[in-house]
Amino acid sequence: IHWVNADDAVDVEIRNYDYLLKDAEYAGQDFNERMNYDSVHVTNAKAEEYLASCDNNLSFQLLRKGYFKTLDKNGKRILSEIVTMKDSFNKK
C-alpha cells in the first residue's frame, strides 16, 4: 500500500499470480486435478500518474510487493506481476 495524490492518480488493474499447480507431490495425477483455478488475483487500484504515460513492457518495482510490467489492454493500464518480493517476516 502506498499513498498517491487523489487529484492526479490513475486507475490501474493489478494482476498478482499464485502457483498454477496445487501440489507437486502427486506427480501421477492428471493436470486437471492439480490446477489452481484461483492462481490469478485481479485488483483495481489507483497509481501514480507516471504509470499511465510510461511505455508498455516497462519493468518497475512496487514498494514491498514485487516487480511488475506495464501493459495496455482495451484502453486499460494493467500492472502484471513478474517477480514477488520474498516475505520472510515471522516465518520459520
DRENZALO-454287 format. One record per atom (N, C-alpha, C): residue in one letter; atom name; z negated, x negated, y negated. Coordinates in pm, whole numbers, padded with zeros to 5 digits. Example, Ala and Ser with C-alpha at 12.3 -4.5 7.8 and 13.67 -1.06 7.14 Angstrom:
2
 res atom      z      x      y
   A    N -00780 -01319  00569
   A   CA -00780 -01230  00450
   A    C -00780 -01320  00330
   S    N -00708 -01285  00225
   S   CA -00714 -01367  00106
   S    C -00787 -01290 -00003
% end
This chain:
92
 res atom      z      x      y
   I    N  00000 -00085  00118
   I   CA  00000  00000  00000
   I    C  00000 -00089 -00123
   H    N  00085 -00052 -00216
   H   CA  00100 -00129 -00339
   H    C  00123 -00029 -00452
   W    N  00059 -00051 -00564
   W   CA  00077  00039 -00678
   W    C  00207  00009 -00749
   V    N  00282  00113 -00784
   V   CA  00405  00098 -00861
   V    C  00398  00189 -00983
   N    N  00475  00157 -01085
   N   CA  00478  00235 -01207
   N    C  00549  00368 -01181
   A    N  00481  00479 -01204
   A   CA  00537  00611 -01177
   A    C  00659  00641 -01265
   D    N  00669  00577 -01382
   D   CA  00780  00606 -01474
   D    C  00914  00553 -01425
   D    N  00913  00442 -01349
   D   CA  01040  00385 -01305
   D    C  01047  00359 -01154
   A    N  00953  00412 -01077
   A   CA  00955  00396 -00931
   A    C  01074  00472 -00873
   V    N  01128  00421 -00763
   V   CA  01243  00484 -00698
   V    C  01203  00536 -00560
   D    N  01273  00639 -00514
   D   CA  01249  00693 -00381
   D    C  01314  00603 -00277
   V    N  01242  00574 -00171
   V   CA  01295  00495 -00059
   V    C  01248  00557  00072
   E    N  01319  00523  00176
   E   CA  01279  00559  00311
   E    C  01243  00430  00382
   I    N  01123  00423  00438
   I   CA  01078  00302  00508
   I    C  01081  00331  00658
   R    N  01146  00242  00732
   R   CA  01156  00256  00877
   R    C  01079  00143  00944
   N    N  00974  00182  01018
   N   CA  00897  00086  01097
   N    C  00927  00112  01244
   Y    N  00928  00005  01323
   Y   CA  00967  00016  01464
   Y    C  00853 -00030  01554
   D    N  00843  00036  01670
   D   CA  00748  00001  01773
   D    C  00828 -00042  01896
   Y    N  00761 -00072  02005
   Y   CA  00830 -00114  02126
   Y    C  00922 -00003  02177
   L    N  01041 -00041  02222
   L   CA  01137  00055  02273
   L    C  01100  00102  02414
   L    N  01043  00011  02494
   L   CA  00998  00045  02628
   L    C  00846  00047  02632
   K    N  00789  00147  02700
   K   CA  00644  00166  02700
   K    C  00568  00058  02776
   D    N  00610  00028  02898
   D   CA  00529 -00058  02983
   D    C  00615 -00151  03065
   A    N  00599 -00279  03045
   A   CA  00681 -00378  03116
   A    C  00630 -00405  03257
   E    N  00512 -00354  03294
   E   CA  00454 -00381  03424
   E    C  00526 -00310  03538
   Y    N  00599 -00207  03507
   Y   CA  00665 -00128  03610
   Y    C  00814 -00156  03609
   A    N  00849 -00273  03653
   A   CA  00989 -00318  03648
   A    C  01081 -00234  03734
   G    N  01029 -00165  03837
   G   CA  01113 -00085  03924
   G    C  01144  00053  03870
   Q    N  01081  00092  03760
   Q   CA  01104  00225  03704
   Q    C  01238  00233  03633
   D    N  01290  00354  03628
   D   CA  01410  00382  03554
   D    C  01381  00369  03404
   F    N  01478  00324  03325
   F   CA  01458  00309  03181
   F    C  01417  00440  03114
   N    N  01471  00553  03162
   N   CA  01436  00682  03102
   N    C  01288  00713  03116
   E    N  01224  00663  03221
   E   CA  01081  00685  03241
   E    C  00996  00594  03152
   R    N  01054  00486  03106
   R   CA  00980  00388  03026
   R    C  01010  00396  02877
   M    N  01105  00480  02836
   M   CA  01144  00489  02695
   M    C  01030  00537  02608
   N    N  01012  00472  02495
   N   CA  00915  00515  02395
   N    C  00993  00595  02290
   Y    N  00990  00727  02303
   Y   CA  01067  00812  02213
   Y    C  01005  00821  02074
   D    N  00890  00759  02056
   D   CA  00824  00754  01926
   D    C  00829  00611  01871
   S    N  00937  00540  01897
   S   CA  00945  00400  01856
   S    C  00988  00379  01711
   V    N  01039  00483  01646
   V   CA  01080  00471  01505
   V    C  00988  00561  01422
   H    N  00928  00502  01319
   H   CA  00840  00577  01228
   H    C  00903  00573  01089
   V    N  00937  00690  01036
   V   CA  01003  00701  00906
   V    C  00903  00756  00804
   T    N  00892  00685  00690
   T   CA  00802  00726  00583
   T    C  00880  00731  00453
   N    N  00865  00839  00378
   N   CA  00923  00847  00245
   N    C  00820  00791  00147
   A    N  00866  00705  00057
   A   CA  00773  00636 -00033
   A    C  00838  00610 -00168
   K    N  00762  00551 -00255
   K   CA  00810  00505 -00386
   K    C  00807  00353 -00384
   A    N  00904  00292 -00453
   A   CA  00911  00146 -00457
   A    C  00949  00101 -00597
   E    N  00938 -00028 -00618
   E   CA  00974 -00085 -00749
   E    C  01123 -00064 -00775
   E    N  01155 -00047 -00900
   E   CA  01292 -00018 -00943
   E    C  01393 -00122 -00894
   Y    N  01352 -00245 -00883
   Y   CA  01439 -00354 -00838
   Y    C  01504 -00322 -00703
   L    N  01430 -00258 -00613
   L   CA  01482 -00232 -00480
   L    C  01599 -00134 -00479
   A    N  01612 -00053 -00582
   A   CA  01725  00040 -00590
   A    C  01854 -00030 -00631
   S    N  01842 -00140 -00702
   S   CA  01961 -00206 -00754
   S    C  01998 -00336 -00681
   C    N  01916 -00381 -00588
   C   CA  01947 -00506 -00519
   C    C  02057 -00483 -00415
   D    N  02119 -00591 -00370
   D   CA  02228 -00584 -00273
   D    C  02181 -00533 -00138
   N    N  02274 -00475 -00062
   N   CA  02245 -00438  00076
   N    C  02223 -00563  00159
   N    N  02148 -00550  00266
   N   CA  02116 -00658  00360
   N    C  02033 -00769  00298
   L    N  01968 -00741  00187
   L   CA  01877 -00839  00127
   L    C  01745 -00833  00201
   S    N  01694 -00949  00244
   S   CA  01566 -00955  00313
   S    C  01455 -00984  00214
   F    N  01340 -00921  00234
   F   CA  01225 -00945  00148
   F    C  01099 -00904  00222
   Q    N  00984 -00943  00168
   Q   CA  00855 -00912  00230
   Q    C  00784 -00803  00151
   L    N  00738 -00701  00223
   L   CA  00648 -00603  00164
   L    C  00506 -00655  00185
   L    N  00430 -00657  00083
   L   CA  00296 -00716  00086
   L    C  00213 -00663  00203
   R    N  00167 -00752  00287
   R   CA  00080 -00724  00401
   R    C  00141 -00632  00507
   K    N  00270 -00605  00502
   K   CA  00333 -00518  00601
   K    C  00431 -00591  00691
   G    N  00524 -00665  00631
   G   CA  00624 -00733  00710
   G    C  00749 -00761  00629
   Y    N  00853 -00801  00698
   Y   CA  00980 -00831  00634
   Y    C  01077 -00717  00660
   F    N  01155 -00682  00558
   F   CA  01244 -00568  00562
   F    C  01381 -00606  00509
   K    N  01483 -00528  00549
   K   CA  01618 -00541  00492
   K    C  01653 -00411  00422
   T    N  01733 -00423  00317
   T   CA  01775 -00305  00242
   T    C  01905 -00251  00300
   L    N  01922 -00120  00286
   L   CA  02040 -00052  00336
   L    C  02057  00077  00257
   D    N  02179  00111  00223
   D   CA  02209  00240  00161
   D    C  02280  00327  00263
   K    N  02230  00450  00280
   K   CA  02293  00542  00374
   K    C  02289  00681  00314
   N    N  02405  00741  00296
   N   CA  02417  00875  00237
   N    C  02346  00883  00101
   G    N  02360  00779  00021
   G   CA  02302  00778 -00113
   G    C  02153  00752 -00116
   K    N  02095  00718 -00004
   K   CA  01950  00694  00003
   K    C  01923  00546  00030
   R    N  01825  00489 -00039
   R   CA  01785  00348 -00017
   R    C  01688  00345  00100
   I    N  01721  00265  00201
   I   CA  01639  00253  00322
   I    C  01589  00110  00333
   L    N  01461  00095  00364
   L   CA  01399 -00035  00389
   L    C  01368 -00038  00538
   S    N  01440 -00121  00611
   S   CA  01429 -00125  00756
   S    C  01353 -00250  00800
   E    N  01246 -00231  00875
   E   CA  01161 -00342  00919
   E    C  01236 -00435  01013
   I    N  01224 -00567  00987
   I   CA  01285 -00664  01078
   I    C  01179 -00751  01145
   V    N  01066 -00778  01079
   V   CA  00957 -00856  01137
   V    C  00825 -00800  01085
   T    N  00731 -00773  01176
   T   CA  00600 -00722  01138
   T    C  00506 -00840  01111
   M    N  00417 -00822  01015
   M   CA  00316 -00923  00989
   M    C  00213 -00916  01101
   K    N  00164 -01031  01145
   K   CA  00064 -01035  01251
   K    C -00069 -00986  01195
   D    N -00133 -00895  01266
   D   CA -00264 -00843  01226
   D    C -00366 -00882  01332
   S    N -00447 -00982  01301
   S   CA -00547 -01027  01399
   S    C -00689 -00999  01352
   F    N -00706 -00920  01246
   F   CA -00838 -00889  01195
   F    C -00917 -00807  01295
   N    N -01034 -00857  01332
   N   CA -01127 -00790  01425
   N    C -01064 -00758  01561
   K    N -00970 -00836  01606
   K   CA -00910 -00814  01737
   K    C -00943 -00935  01824
   K    N -00986 -00907  01945
   K   CA -01021 -01016  02038
   K    C -00964 -00990  02172
% end
